[in-house]
Every structure is written in C-alpha cells, then in structure tokens.
C-alpha cells in the first residue's frame, strides 16, 4: 500500500483553512455583538424622536415665516 507523501500536508492546509474561516466568523460575530442595536422600545423611541424633530423643524419654519410677515408692513 502506497501513501501519498503530501496527504498530511494537504490535511493540515485544509484544517488550517477551516480554522481560519471559523476564527473570522467568530471575529465578525463579536464585532456585531459590540455594536448597539436599536430594537423594541429603543427603536420606537428613536423613530418618535425623529418624528418630533421633523415637527419641530416645520413649526420653526412656520414661526419664522409668520414673524417675517408681521415685520413686513402691509402694502
């Protein structure tokens, strides 16, 4: 029975490749877990805050326009 002299090297390279892939996947997962996620009440609060900012911006624009109209004498 003849054995391939490169078989152990091929096996080692295959295992090294799979180990590297697994470590990369773990690293990516760890980075994902470290990022804050907006879910549940937090996500709702962020959406409500953005909505309030939009309403506030519209009110400020309307207020500016009304002040401008008041400052301009009628023709």
Backbone bond lengths (Angstrom), bond angles and torsions (degrees), N, CA, C in turn:
res aa  C-N    CA-C-N  psi(-1)  N-CA   C-N-CA  omega(-1)  CA-C   N-CA-C  phi
1 X - - - 1.427 - - 1.528 108.85 -
2 X 1.318 115.00 126.62 1.468 119.37 179.01 1.520 109.24 -104.88
3 X 1.297 114.04 138.22 1.457 119.56 178.38 1.514 109.15 -110.43
4 X 1.282 114.12 147.90 1.465 119.81 178.67 1.520 108.03 -73.73
5 X 1.329 118.27 122.67 1.461 119.74 -178.49 1.542 112.22 -67.27
6 X 1.330 117.13 -18.77 1.461 119.87 -179.43 1.529 112.71 -92.59
7 X 1.338 117.10 -4.14 1.464 120.48 -177.76 1.535 112.54 -57.47
8 X 1.324 120.20 -46.33 1.479 118.92 178.42 1.529 112.50 -62.20
9 X 1.331 116.23 -37.16 1.466 119.50 179.66 1.536 110.15 -67.63
10 X 1.337 116.33 -41.95 1.473 119.92 177.99 1.528 111.28 -63.32
11 X 1.313 116.24 -41.61 1.458 120.64 178.12 1.528 110.55 -62.97
12 X 1.322 116.64 -43.44 1.467 121.00 179.59 1.531 110.68 -63.16
13 X 1.332 117.00 -41.42 1.468 120.24 178.84 1.527 111.23 -65.93
14 X 1.319 116.60 -39.49 1.462 120.63 177.86 1.524 110.60 -63.16
15 X 1.327 116.56 -46.81 1.463 120.53 178.83 1.527 111.54 -63.60
16 X 1.319 116.44 -39.80 1.460 120.45 178.82 1.524 110.63 -63.57
17 X 1.323 116.33 -41.66 1.465 120.59 178.72 1.520 111.52 -62.99
18 X 1.339 116.77 -44.68 1.466 120.38 179.71 1.527 111.19 -66.57
19 X 1.321 116.42 -37.44 1.460 120.32 178.25 1.526 110.59 -65.69
20 X 1.314 116.52 -42.66 1.466 121.42 178.18 1.523 110.14 -61.81
21 X 1.328 117.97 -44.05 1.461 121.61 178.31 1.532 110.89 -61.12
22 X 1.331 115.82 -43.40 1.461 120.04 -179.84 1.530 111.22 -64.68
23 X 1.327 117.21 -41.20 1.468 120.53 178.94 1.527 111.35 -65.75
24 X 1.334 117.00 -39.46 1.470 120.64 177.27 1.522 110.75 -63.22
25 X 1.334 116.41 -41.68 1.462 120.24 178.59 1.523 110.69 -63.78
26 X 1.322 117.56 -40.85 1.460 121.42 177.76 1.527 111.58 -64.33
27 X 1.322 116.47 -41.16 1.466 120.87 179.17 1.524 110.28 -62.80
28 X 1.337 116.93 -45.31 1.457 120.56 178.81 1.530 111.01 -62.28
29 X 1.314 116.50 -41.31 1.467 121.03 179.60 1.534 110.22 -64.42
30 X 1.315 116.44 -41.06 1.468 120.28 179.25 1.525 110.31 -63.96
31 X 1.323 117.88 -41.02 1.460 121.00 178.54 1.524 110.52 -65.12
32 X 1.317 116.99 -39.25 1.462 121.24 178.60 1.521 110.68 -63.27
33 X 1.322 116.99 -40.75 1.460 120.56 -178.97 1.520 112.30 -69.64
34 X 1.324 117.52 -25.07 1.456 120.66 -179.51 1.520 111.96 -78.92
35 X 1.357 118.10 -22.69 1.454 121.50 179.87 1.524 109.40 -75.36
36 X 1.325 116.22 136.88 1.470 117.49 176.64 1.521 110.02 -69.99
37 X 1.321 115.59 140.81 1.451 120.42 178.12 1.522 108.44 -117.05
38 X 1.308 114.73 141.17 1.447 120.15 177.05 1.516 108.19 -98.77
39 X 1.308 116.08 104.82 1.448 121.61 179.44 1.512 108.89 -135.62
40 X 1.304 115.03 160.06 1.451 120.65 175.88 1.504 112.07 58.14
41 X 1.316 117.67 -133.60 1.458 121.38 -176.91 1.528 112.44 -60.07
42 X 1.322 117.54 -33.86 1.468 119.64 179.79 1.516 110.79 -62.78
43 X 1.324 117.17 -44.85 1.464 121.27 -179.29 1.532 109.62 -62.74
44 X 1.333 115.62 -42.69 1.458 120.11 179.85 1.527 110.32 -63.10
45 X 1.319 116.89 -42.11 1.468 121.16 179.87 1.522 110.85 -63.41
46 X 1.318 117.13 -39.58 1.471 120.32 179.38 1.528 109.42 -64.65
47 X 1.344 116.95 -44.41 1.467 119.92 179.22 1.529 110.64 -62.78
48 X 1.328 117.03 -42.37 1.461 119.94 179.62 1.522 110.79 -64.21
49 X 1.307 116.31 -39.46 1.465 119.84 179.46 1.523 110.54 -63.95
50 X 1.339 116.71 -42.79 1.464 119.69 178.42 1.525 110.59 -63.39
51 X 1.326 116.31 -39.42 1.458 119.87 177.36 1.516 111.80 -63.64
52 X 1.324 116.87 -42.08 1.462 120.76 178.23 1.521 111.87 -65.32
53 X 1.318 116.23 -36.73 1.470 119.49 178.06 1.524 110.17 -63.74
54 X 1.328 116.39 -39.35 1.461 120.46 179.43 1.527 110.51 -65.56
55 X 1.335 117.31 -44.89 1.465 121.63 178.36 1.528 110.06 -61.69
56 X 1.334 116.68 -43.77 1.461 121.06 179.90 1.531 110.62 -62.04
57 X 1.311 116.72 -41.23 1.458 120.62 179.61 1.533 110.68 -63.03
58 X 1.328 116.26 -43.28 1.471 119.79 178.20 1.530 111.20 -63.43
59 X 1.324 117.01 -42.83 1.467 120.39 178.93 1.526 111.71 -63.37
60 X 1.327 116.37 -41.07 1.468 119.39 178.30 1.525 110.98 -63.82
61 X 1.340 117.23 -41.35 1.466 120.59 177.71 1.531 110.94 -63.13
62 X 1.329 116.41 -42.85 1.459 120.97 179.45 1.529 110.02 -64.90
63 X 1.318 116.76 -40.84 1.457 121.77 178.81 1.532 110.35 -61.84
64 X 1.328 116.10 -43.54 1.468 120.47 178.59 1.523 111.14 -60.57
65 X 1.332 115.06 -43.98 1.464 119.99 -179.35 1.535 110.94 -64.50
66 X 1.332 117.11 -42.25 1.464 120.27 178.51 1.519 111.42 -64.46
67 X 1.329 117.35 -40.28 1.475 120.27 177.35 1.527 110.68 -63.23
68 X 1.336 115.41 -39.88 1.468 119.30 178.57 1.527 110.09 -62.91
69 X 1.343 116.35 -41.97 1.469 120.51 179.85 1.528 110.65 -64.83
70 X 1.324 116.66 -39.27 1.453 119.98 179.22 1.534 112.06 -67.61
71 X 1.308 115.80 -34.62 1.465 120.54 -178.45 1.524 111.71 -76.19
72 X 1.325 118.11 -22.23 1.462 121.55 -179.11 1.527 108.80 -88.25
73 X 1.342 116.96 123.18 1.466 118.46 179.35 1.531 110.49 -68.02
74 X 1.330 117.04 146.21 1.463 119.34 178.54 1.532 110.62 -64.56
75 X 1.304 115.12 146.69 1.468 119.78 -178.03 1.496 113.16 -84.07
